[in-house]
């Protein structure tokens, strides 16, 4: 009878070892999936950061043009004489052309998540 119990113990140990090995494999797979999720989240945050920095730069440029245009408009108009006529120049054509040359900030209205998911 001791021979049977030894075989049963050996079978029980093999079963435990197999279960332990299967558990280790599942744990490894779970850990790798977790690391992949963290990498994907970091990449998503880096992409969003780059997009936001680009938007900030674009908006700063637009703000500078608006401020320049406001300074031009708030200063008293310059009067000059041309062929005996007095003309008033109140808006700088260069700042107006700069403002028109900037593309509209339509990308700000798009949801960031959709933009980032489309790029991925």
Long-range contacts (C-beta under 8 A, 24 or more apart in sequence): 44-116, 44-120, 47-116, 47-119, 47-120, 48-112, 48-116, 51-112, 51-115, 51-116, 52-112, 55-105, 55-107, 55-108, 58-102, 58-105, 59-105, 59-108, 61-102, 62-99, 62-102, 62-105, 65-95, 65-98, 65-99, 65-102, 66-99, 68-92, 68-95, 69-95, 69-96, 69-99
